[in-house]
Amino acid sequence: MAIVVKTLSEQIYTVVRDRLVSGELPANAAIKQDALARQLGVSKIPLREAFARLERDGLLLSVTNRGFFVPPMSADEAEEVYALRLKIEPEAAGRAAKTATDKDRQAAREALRALQEAKAGDKTTSGRLHRAYHMALVQPTRHKITVHFIERLHIVAERYVNKHLEPTGRENRARREHKAILEAWMSGQSKTVRTMMHDHISSTLKDLRKQFEIEKALAS
């Protein structure tokens, strides 16, 4: 097995991204770079590199002369991210169901098992494993640009995935849908996978719309 060595900025990127996704770094909060660098025991150079990447991913917002902030989640961003996922992810997963090897199927099975066994309430781990499961279903397309783009969308979507799973009952529904999709994918049912994946993503977006509408009504 190949050993993947991460640069310091990549390690910082992962740590800060996980804190953003989990909500440890709340929306609209300014990131105190000096304090964070001391906490992580790093210089500000790799920290800035990581921040630049997080900004490109849409997880941080840079404000001139004020530094970096955590952007709030919004209904508009959810609409955009999930609309893009609906355009490319179902087709990619359906195509991958036809091209997957035994090794790919084993990887997808293990990804789902890890996700299903994740501790309830652990947003950092659940978000990362949710992304890993969905990526396992599209990797076998061998279309690198498509796979990379889907992964970028999932990184932005992780906060919304966690938000979607907050109401009681959503996690159980997600488990059932993930298992059903994998079963169809494992047996090469390309058309069924496309339909199920589209419905899965679409239902999440519908739920998020309702959540944002409720929050807007409560705030007014």
C-alpha positions as CSV (number, residue, x, y, z in Angstrom):
1,M,0.0,0.0,0.0
2,A,1.4,3.4,-1.0
3,I,2.1,5.9,1.8
4,V,0.6,9.3,1.2
5,V,2.6,12.1,2.8
6,K,0.7,15.3,3.4
7,T,2.4,18.7,3.4
8,L,2.0,20.9,6.5
9,S,-0.5,23.1,4.7
10,E,-2.6,20.1,3.7
11,Q,-2.7,18.9,7.3
12,I,-3.8,22.4,8.5
13,Y,-6.4,22.5,5.7
14,T,-7.9,19.2,6.9
15,V,-7.9,20.3,10.6
16,V,-9.5,23.7,9.9
17,R,-12.0,22.2,7.4
18,D,-13.2,19.7,9.9
19,R,-13.7,22.4,12.5
20,L,-15.7,24.4,10.0
21,V,-17.9,21.5,9.0
22,S,-18.5,20.4,12.6
23,G,-19.6,24.0,13.6
24,E,-16.7,24.3,16.0
25,L,-15.8,27.5,14.1
26,P,-19.3,29.2,13.9
27,A,-20.7,31.2,11.0
28,N,-19.6,34.9,10.8
29,A,-16.8,34.2,13.3
30,A,-13.5,35.9,12.5
31,I,-10.5,33.5,12.4
32,K,-7.7,34.8,14.6
33,Q,-4.7,33.6,12.6
34,D,-2.1,34.3,15.3
35,A,-4.0,32.4,17.9
36,L,-4.7,29.5,15.6
37,A,-1.1,29.3,14.5
38,R,0.0,29.1,18.1
39,Q,-2.6,26.5,18.9
40,L,-1.5,24.3,16.0
41,G,2.2,24.9,16.6
42,V,2.8,26.2,13.0
43,S,3.9,29.3,11.3
44,K,1.5,31.6,9.5
45,I,2.9,30.7,6.0
46,P,1.4,27.2,5.8
47,L,-1.7,28.5,7.6
48,R,-2.2,31.1,4.9
49,E,-1.8,28.5,2.2
50,A,-4.4,26.3,3.9
51,F,-6.7,29.3,4.2
52,A,-6.4,30.2,0.5
53,R,-7.4,26.7,-0.4
54,L,-10.4,26.8,2.0
55,E,-11.4,30.1,0.4
56,R,-11.3,28.5,-3.0
57,D,-13.6,25.7,-1.6
58,G,-16.0,28.3,-0.4
59,L,-15.5,27.4,3.3
60,L,-13.8,30.7,4.2
61,L,-14.4,34.3,3.2
62,S,-11.6,36.8,2.9
63,V,-12.5,40.4,3.7
64,T,-9.9,43.1,2.9
65,N,-8.2,44.5,5.9
66,R,-10.3,42.3,8.2
67,G,-9.0,38.8,7.6
68,F,-10.9,35.5,7.1
69,F,-14.4,34.8,8.3
70,V,-16.6,31.7,8.3
71,P,-19.4,32.4,5.8
72,P,-22.9,31.5,7.0
73,M,-24.9,28.7,5.3
74,S,-27.6,30.0,3.0
75,A,-30.5,28.8,1.0
76,D,-29.0,30.2,-2.2
77,E,-25.8,28.3,-1.7
78,A,-27.6,25.1,-0.9
79,E,-29.7,25.5,-4.1
80,E,-26.6,26.0,-6.2
81,V,-24.6,23.2,-4.7
82,Y,-27.4,20.6,-4.9
83,A,-28.5,21.7,-8.3
84,L,-25.0,21.0,-9.6
85,R,-24.9,17.7,-7.8
86,L,-28.2,16.7,-9.4
87,K,-26.8,17.5,-12.9
88,I,-23.7,15.3,-12.7
89,E,-23.6,12.9,-9.7
90,P,-26.5,10.6,-10.5
91,E,-25.2,10.1,-14.1
92,A,-21.7,9.5,-12.8
93,A,-22.8,7.0,-10.2
94,G,-25.0,5.2,-12.8
95,R,-22.1,5.0,-15.2
96,A,-19.7,3.8,-12.4
97,A,-22.1,0.9,-11.5
98,K,-21.4,-0.5,-15.0
99,T,-17.6,0.0,-14.9
100,A,-16.9,-0.9,-11.3
101,T,-14.4,-3.7,-10.6
102,D,-14.6,-6.2,-7.7
103,K,-12.0,-4.0,-5.9
104,D,-14.3,-0.9,-6.5
105,R,-17.3,-2.8,-5.1
106,Q,-15.4,-3.8,-2.0
107,A,-14.3,-0.2,-1.4
108,A,-17.9,1.0,-1.8
109,R,-19.1,-1.7,0.6
110,E,-16.4,-0.7,3.2
111,A,-17.2,3.0,2.8
112,L,-20.9,2.4,3.6
113,R,-20.1,0.2,6.6
114,A,-17.8,2.9,8.0
115,L,-20.5,5.5,7.5
116,Q,-23.2,3.3,9.1
117,E,-21.0,2.6,12.1
118,A,-20.1,6.3,12.6
119,K,-21.0,7.6,16.1
120,A,-24.3,9.5,16.1
121,G,-23.7,13.2,16.7
122,D,-20.0,13.2,15.5
123,K,-20.5,15.7,12.7
124,T,-16.8,15.8,11.7
125,T,-16.5,12.1,11.2
126,S,-20.0,11.6,9.7
127,G,-19.5,14.4,7.2
128,R,-16.1,13.0,6.0
129,L,-17.5,9.4,5.8
130,H,-20.6,10.6,4.0
131,R,-18.4,12.2,1.3
132,A,-16.2,9.1,1.1
133,Y,-19.2,6.8,0.5
134,H,-20.6,9.0,-2.3
135,M,-17.2,9.3,-3.8
136,A,-16.8,5.5,-3.8
137,L,-19.9,5.4,-6.0
138,V,-18.4,7.7,-8.7
139,Q,-14.7,6.9,-8.6
140,P,-15.0,3.9,-11.0
141,T,-16.1,6.2,-13.9
142,R,-12.4,6.9,-14.3
143,H,-13.4,10.4,-15.5
144,K,-11.0,12.4,-13.3
145,I,-12.4,15.9,-13.9
146,T,-15.9,14.8,-13.2
147,V,-14.8,13.0,-10.0
148,H,-12.8,16.0,-8.9
149,F,-15.7,18.3,-9.4
150,I,-18.1,16.1,-7.5
151,E,-15.6,15.9,-4.6
152,R,-15.3,19.7,-4.5
153,L,-19.1,20.0,-4.4
154,H,-19.2,17.5,-1.5
155,I,-16.7,19.5,0.5
156,V,-18.9,22.5,0.2
157,A,-22.0,20.4,1.0
158,E,-20.7,18.8,4.2
159,R,-22.1,21.6,6.4
160,Y,-25.4,21.2,4.7
161,V,-25.4,17.4,5.1
162,N,-24.9,17.9,8.8
163,K,-27.7,20.5,8.9
164,H,-30.0,18.2,7.1
165,L,-29.4,15.4,9.5
166,E,-30.3,17.5,12.6
167,P,-34.0,16.7,12.7
168,T,-35.0,13.4,14.3
169,G,-35.5,10.6,11.8
170,R,-33.4,12.0,9.0
171,E,-30.4,9.8,9.8
172,N,-32.4,6.6,9.7
173,R,-33.9,7.6,6.3
174,A,-30.4,8.4,5.0
175,R,-29.2,5.0,6.1
176,R,-32.0,3.2,4.3
177,E,-31.4,5.2,1.1
178,H,-27.6,4.7,1.2
179,K,-28.0,0.9,1.6
180,A,-30.6,0.7,-1.2
181,I,-28.4,2.7,-3.6
182,L,-25.4,0.5,-2.8
183,E,-27.4,-2.7,-3.5
184,A,-28.5,-1.4,-6.9
185,W,-24.9,-0.1,-7.6
186,M,-23.3,-3.4,-6.7
187,S,-25.5,-5.3,-9.1
188,G,-24.8,-3.0,-11.9
189,Q,-28.3,-1.5,-12.2
190,S,-27.2,1.7,-13.9
191,K,-30.6,3.2,-14.6
192,T,-31.9,2.4,-11.2
193,V,-28.8,3.9,-9.5
194,R,-29.3,7.1,-11.5
195,T,-32.9,7.4,-10.4
196,M,-32.3,6.5,-6.8
197,M,-29.3,8.9,-6.5
198,H,-31.3,11.7,-8.1
199,D,-34.2,11.1,-5.6
200,H,-31.7,10.9,-2.7
201,I,-30.1,14.3,-3.5
202,S,-33.4,15.9,-4.4
203,S,-35.1,14.9,-1.2
204,T,-32.2,16.4,0.8
205,L,-32.5,19.7,-1.0
206,K,-36.3,19.8,-0.4
207,D,-35.7,19.2,3.3
208,L,-33.1,21.9,3.4
209,R,-35.5,24.4,1.7
210,K,-38.0,23.7,4.5
211,Q,-35.4,24.2,7.2
212,F,-34.3,27.5,5.8
213,E,-37.9,28.6,5.4
214,I,-38.7,27.8,9.0
215,E,-35.5,29.6,10.2
216,K,-36.4,32.6,8.2
217,A,-39.9,32.7,9.6
218,L,-38.6,32.4,13.1
219,A,-36.1,35.2,12.6
220,S,-38.7,37.6,11.2
